[in-house]
Amino acid sequence: MMDGTNLNVLQTSRQMLRAFGGLNEGYGCSEAEFSGEMNFSSRGYPALQTRKMRRNVRTVQGVNGMYHLNGLLICRGKTLEYTPDEEVRTGAVVLENVLTDDRKAMAGMGTKVLIWPDKVAFDTGTGELTRLGAQWEMGGKSVTVTPCDAEGRTYTPAGAGKTEPKEPEDGQLFLKSDSNEAYDSNAVLLRYSAKNKKWVEVLLSAVKIRCPGIGGVIREGDTVTISGMPDTVCNAVAKGLNGEVMIQTMDGDEMVAVLTRAEDSNRYYGSWTMTETSVTWKSADGTVTENDAAAAPVKVERVPELDFVTEQGNRVWGCSRKENTIYACALGDPTNWYSYQGIAADSYAVSVGSDGAFTGAASCLGYLLFFKENCIHKLYGTKPSDYQMSSVRCRGVAAANSLCVIAETLYYLSPDGVMAWDESLPTKVSAALDTSGLTAVDWAMAGSMDMRYYLYLHQKAGGPQAGRLLVYDTEKGLWHEESAAGTEMVSTGQQLYLWDGSVLWAADPDRESGTEEAGQETALQFEAVSGDIGLSVPDDKYISRVTVRLDALAHTVVTVAASYDGGAFETLGTCAAGKDHQRINLPFVPRRADTLQLKIYGTGQMVLRSVAFTLAAATGGRVSAAQPRK
């Protein structure tokens, strides 16, 4: 009879990971998530698949902005380049020395792309570039300002004084003043009526402004901004000469505007002529001429300075950081921003009282949204008479170009992380990311493709990461990171173009007809580091075997490494795929440890199908128990 013997039976269990999450930089990173990752995506979810290799479209330098409207528009230095999607109306267009060499804010309206701060419009149908601002500058010309009646007529009196002439002729003009200043604003212009046998007052209620050449750029009914008008002229004729002026009538190069006449002016009745070097006043009867000091050049334009622009309801909307004001152009007319005639097609402007500068603007779900870092101004309505604005103090925009609308939701970077706005309050969607990697950003750019939000971040000097490209799958709620590119980016709806500072890349070359493999990336480097494995089981166990299953394309090289209990990574093995869609099983026996991290890295294209762990019970009390309190 055999003696009974007590045998230690090792209890084993098996776990398999088949659904992989995305990037999780927090403490709660699970076994199926990744504490660090590069060049993977959620396109193969629940498997983990490398991103598609990008295509090199072409080399381009000095990009200040990109926009897509029936084709790709690139602002490169002082040059505008446009490549249409289909060469139906126009071929590729290259316009040199037509822009300023600075960053652009752009919006599309109809077939035109509107560009600030240049205040120009590029027509994608005709390939022409025109000025929005209808700007006129003095140059070597002269400007004349003369008081006139409502119809724009000016008058030359036969004399001036305290007493009307005796035996006047019919229609004779006389300037009567009760003071010693015959031409002051309190004087009265009289005209003799032979029929009525009395003097009748001629009311001068407007101002005629003559600017040679302006008739080709300004239209009747426009409201323009005049600057550079000398103070002596404003004080003598009308205070409103500098600022917003509505053009009542237009006759050639002569504009007529109704302005409130200056008070206590001793040189009202007369004509002012300004050049770049002098200011001259001639009395209405031509008997007195006076010269003043040189004036600043006079400038007339009709589009405000805007920092951020968007389109909504057949209007272009924008906001000015300097003026703290929100503007909208006249209905369907992006050249007219100061038309206030009391009709539905009027322009619109409103000043806001919140502190800080504007940081961005966007339109979403029929609302106009103007952001600051700590608030959102939401504007809605159909015409100026019923526009309403509400303001909410919340996490606003930290970087203007991070704004991107994807499927009825607006995503943007706030000082606290990435937010999503869907008509209510913004909610944070970047809880899985380390906030320190999202702050202190001096530049951001966003785009979208296939319900994925691409966010390029460039941190200020001294930040933990100089530049990184984060990708958020809005349907699956997963974050991934790709190799940094996107200093500028633009979405076409079917394609996403990324510029890395020297090369323009297409994110998905399979969507472009006639593309060749010659322009694609040759060796995609990827890496994924798992969370701590072994924490899901509370008992004293260890991982006795790991099996990694991959699906790789030809020439892909994959290396698997492990970190035990937070130590340095040790290579477990390397394999190479000899043909496309080769399935590879990589079984490993890791060193005995409480926790384990896996790193999968290499070059090429692969899909991580599953990771299986065999867990065995540990003996020897590796996990220390707490001592009871005495």
Secondary structure, DSSP 8 states (H G I E B T S, - for coil): -----------EEEEEE-S---B--STT--TTSEEEEESEESTTTTSEEE----EEEEE---EEEEEESSEEEEEETTEEEEEESS-SS---EEE-S-S-SS--EEEEETTEEEEETTTEEEETTT--EEESS--EE-TT--EEEEEE-TT------S-EESS--SS--TT-EEEE-SSS-TTSTT-EEEEEETTTTEEEE----EEEEE-TTGGGT--TT-EEEEE---HHHHHHTBGGGSEEEE--EEETTEEEE---B-SS-SS-SEEEEE-SS-EEEEETTS--EEEE------EEE-S---SEEEEETTEEEEEETTTTEEEE-BTTBTT-----SSSTT--EEEE---SS---EEEEETTEEEEEETTEEEEEE-SSGGG-EEEEEES---SSGGG-EEETTEEEEEETTEEEEESSSS-EE--TTS-GGGTSSEEEEEEEEETTEEEEEEEE-TT-S-SEEEEEEETTTTEEEEESS--SEEEE-SS-EEEE-SSEEEES-GGGSTT--GGGB-S--EEEEEE--BS-S--SSEEEEEEEEEEEE-TT-EEEEEEEETT---EEEEEEE--STTEEEEEEE-----S-EEEEEEEES-EEEEEEEEEEEE--S--S-------
